[in-house]
Amino acid sequence: MNDLVALVAAHGALLVFAATLAARVGAPVPAAPFLVAAASLHSVSLAAVLAAAVFASVLGDGAWFLAGRRYGYRMLKLLCKVSISPDSCVTQSESFFGRWGGISLLAAKFLPGVSVVAPPMAGALGMSTLAFIGYEMLASAVWAACFLVLGLLFREQIQAVFDAMSTMGGGALVTLALIAAAYLAWRTWRRRRFLRDSGLLRIGVDELRALVDADAAPVILDVRSELGRASDARCIPGALPMDLGALRQALHTLPADRLIVAYCNCPNDASAVAAARLLADAGRPHARPLAGGLEAWIAAGHPTAQHAAPSTQDAAGDAAAGIPHAHSVGT
């Protein structure tokens, strides 16, 4: 164990860089403990550790940002397939951006799961590269500084832990391995629980189109966030724009005896599944998510309409956050 402490002391900045980069690209590696441990050692340069953490964050998050710029929500869906974070983190990130704009990158740094999804979300929503770099550097510096300060404040206690672990020999490494395994198991459990909860019976896009053509159209809800609708104004004809917050307030105004179809454009139809569960809990048992969401509807060649453009005030807010107002997309 003394060798491990010596390794951290000699290569603190490099270890922080490696752990932070791994965490930012989506690996289940908690980077914060490396920052706290490095700050507790007198021989480690705090400036070098801070610079390493910021550089690794910008590098890792920047790669996801560029992927989001190029591939849009398809990259988010791929990310949620390979990540052990719940798919609902996409909805959370979208909500943060709708409310706080680029500064939401700071909050995302402290939220597991959301921290990985936020950068490609910023790219998918069209944030400018300069705005992203500025917000990302600020967020990374604040995030790293918080944990470095914790390491400084509790330096004596952390040193006591190191001393105790050094007397344990190989048992300390086993303990660390068990802690890491428990963390990974917890993240995996959260992922599996979401997938289990998302197993609602869905309606297919062709089935929905047949109902519409037969003049038996259900109540159709577009439960994408306001920001998501602004980035792509296309919608299924007749759909009511109603994000999850608005839906909670309008639950009892929706008919209990009609089929209600909710759709989004998120991994595993996460928002649509959440909407269907809200409706079912409110006594609307005929609510079903649309399989594949808006993307599947468009891919099948079905017609689309356009939501009304956001207000001038909303567009100005997006511009201030570095997110341009989306133009309408023809079909």
N, C-alpha and C positions, 0 to 999 in steps of 0.2 A: 504493500500500500504506500510506503514511503516513496517507492519508485514512481507511482502514479501521481503523487503530489509534486514530486520533482519534475515530472513531465509537464504538468499543468503550469508550474512555475516557469519552466524554460520555454514553453511554446503556448502560453496562454492565448495570445492573439490568434495564432494559427488554429488552435482548437476551437475557439469561439467562431472564427470564420467558417470552419468546416461544419460545425453543428448548426450555425444559423443558416448557411446555404442549404444544408440538407432539409431543415425544417421548412424553409421557404419554397422548396421545390415539391413539398408534399410528403416527405418521409416522416414517419412517426418518431421524430427526434425532438425532445424538449430542449430548446436552445437556452432558455432562461437560466437553468441551473449552472451552465458553463459560465455565464456572465457573472452570476453571484459568486461562484467559487473563485473565478479569476480575480475579482475585485477584492477578495478577502486576503489575497497573498501579497505581501509587501513588495516582492521582487517583480511583479507584473506591472507593465506600463498601462495605466488606465486609458491614456490617449490612444495608444495602439489598439487596445481591445475595443474601444468605442469605434475607431475608424474601421476595424475589421468587421464589426457587427453591421455597421451602416453599409459598407461596401457589399457584404454578402447579401444583405436584404435587398439592396437596389438591384444587384445582379440577378438573384433568384426571382424576385417579384417582377423585375423588368422583362424577364423571359416570358412569364405568364401574361404580362400586360400585352406584349407584342403578339402572342398567340391569340389573345382575346380580340385584338384589333383586326387580325387577319381572318379568324374563323368564327368570331362572334359566339353565340350561345352554344354552338356545336362543341366548342372547346370546353365550356362549362360542363356539358353533359359527359364528355370524355373524362374530365377531371373527376367528376363524381363517381364514375364507373371504376376508376383505378384507385381512388382515395378511400380511406376508411372513415372519412367524415360524412355525416348524414347529408342527404341531398337538400334538406331544408336550409342548409347554410347558404345556398344560392338565393333563396327567398330573403333570408336575413340580410345578405349583402346588398341586394337590390333595394330593400327597405332603407338601409343605412344611406345609400347613395341618394335615394329620393329625398331624404330628410336633410342630410348634412353635406352632400356633394363630396368633393375631394378630401375634406377633413375627416371623412369617415374612414379613410385609410389608417388614421391614427387609432381609432377605436378598434378597428379590425385586428391590429397587431396584438391585442390582449385577449382575443377571442379564438380559441382553438377551432379549427375548421374554417371559420370565416376568414382567418388571416391568409389562407391559401386561395380562397375563391375571390377575394376582393380585387386583387390586381387584374386577373382576366376579365372580371366584371367591369372594371374601369375601362379596359380596352374595348370590350364589346359595346359599351355605351358611348364610345366615341370621345373619351377624354383625350385632350391633346397630350402629346409626348412631353412637352415642357412642363405642363401642369402636373402630370403624373410624377415626373422626376422631382419636382419641387416638393409636392406633398409627401412623396415616398421618403425622401431624405429627412424631412422634418419628422415624420412619423417614426422612422427607424431610429433616429437620434434620441427622440423622447423615450421610445420603448427600451433601448439599450441603456440609457442613462438611469432609468428607474431601477433596473435590476443591478446596475453597478452601485447605485446609492445603497440599495439593500445589502449588498455585499460589504460595503464600507461600514454601515451601521451595525451589522451583526458579525463583524470580523472576528471578534474574540470567540463568540459562540461557534462560528464555523470552524475556526482553528481547533476548538475543543473537539468538534466532531471528527475532524481529520486525525487528531491525535488518538481518539478512541478507535477509529477505524484502522489506524496503523498497527494497533496492538492486536487486532483481529486477524491480520494476515489475509489468507485466502478467503476467510469467511466474509470479509468486507466486500470482496468482488462478487461473491455469491449473493449478498444482500442487494448490491446495486443491480445485479442481473434480475433478481426477483422483482425489484421495484420497476425496472424497465418493462419486464414481462407483464406486470400488473397494469401498467399504463397502457400498453398495447392492447391488452385484453379488454380494458374498459372502452377504449376507442372502438374496437371491433364490435363489442356488445351494442354500443350506441348505433353503429351502422346496421347491424342485423335487426335491431328492434325497429328502426325506421322502415327497412325493407319489409318486415313482417306487417307493420301497420299500414303500409301502402298497398296491401294486397286486395283492395276493393275491386269489385267487378266493374270493368270499364266498358264504355260504349265505343265502338269503332267509328272512324270518320265516314265510312260508306253507309253504315247503319244510320248515323245521324243525317247524312245527306238524303237518304231514302225517306226519313220522317219529314224532313223539310219539303221535299218534292211532293209528298202525299198530303200536304197541308195539315200535318200533325206535328208541327215543330214544337219541341219542348221549350221551356224557358232556358235560354243559353246565357251563361255568365262568363265573361272574360275576367278572370281573377288575377291577371297580371297586375303588377304594381303600376302606378301612374307613370313612373319613369320607364318601365318596360313598354308600356303602350306608346309613350312618346318616341321611343327609339324605333318602333315599328308600328305605324298607325293601322296596319291591316288588321282586320278582324273577320270573324264569321258573321255573315249577314244576320242582323237582328240581335246580335249579342249585346248584353248590357255590361258596360264597364263597371266592375265592382271588385276592388281588391279585398283582401281578407278583412282588413279593418272596417271597411264600409259594409261588408257582408255581415259582420257580427252585429252591426246596428240595424240591419234590414232583415234579419232572419225571419221574423214573424210577419213580414209583409209579403213574403213569397208563398205561393200556393202550396198546400200540403198534399193535394190530390193530383198534381201534374209531375211529369218527368222533368227534372232539372239537370242540365248538363253543364258542368264547369270545366273550363279549359285554361291552360297556361302555356308557357313555352319554356319549361324548366325540367331538369333531370327527373326521370321517373314520375313526371306529372305531380311533383311534390305539392305545389299550391292548390292544384285541382283536387288532389286527394284530401288535403286539409279542409278545403271548402265543402266537399261531400260529407266529411265527418261532422263538420259544424252543422250542416243542414240536417243530417240524420239525427244528431243529438237534440235538435230543435223540433223534432217531429215531422221532418220532411224526408221520409224513408226512400223516396224515389230519386234521390240525387245520385248522379254517377259522374265520375271524371271521364274526360275524353282521352282515349288512348293516343299518345303521341302529341296531343295538343295542337296548337295552331300550325306548327311545322308540318305535322302529318296531314292536316287538312289541305294545306297549300301543295304539299308534295303529291297528293292524290289528284290534283288538278281541279279542286272544287272552287267555286267563286268566292271572292272576298269583298268586303266593303271597307270603309275607312272610318275610324273614330274621328270625332271632331278634334281639331288642333288644340293644344293646350293654350291657356291664356298667355298674354304678353308678359304678365308678371312671372308665370311659371317658367317661360322660356328665358327670361332675364336671369332667374335664379340658376338655371342649368348652365348658362353661359358663364356666370360668376364662378361656378364650380369647375369650369374647364370642360363641361359636357355640352356639345353643341345641340341645338334644337334639331330634332330629326325631321327630315322632309318626308312627305307622304310617298309611299311606294306604290306604284301602279301594279295591276294584276292583269 
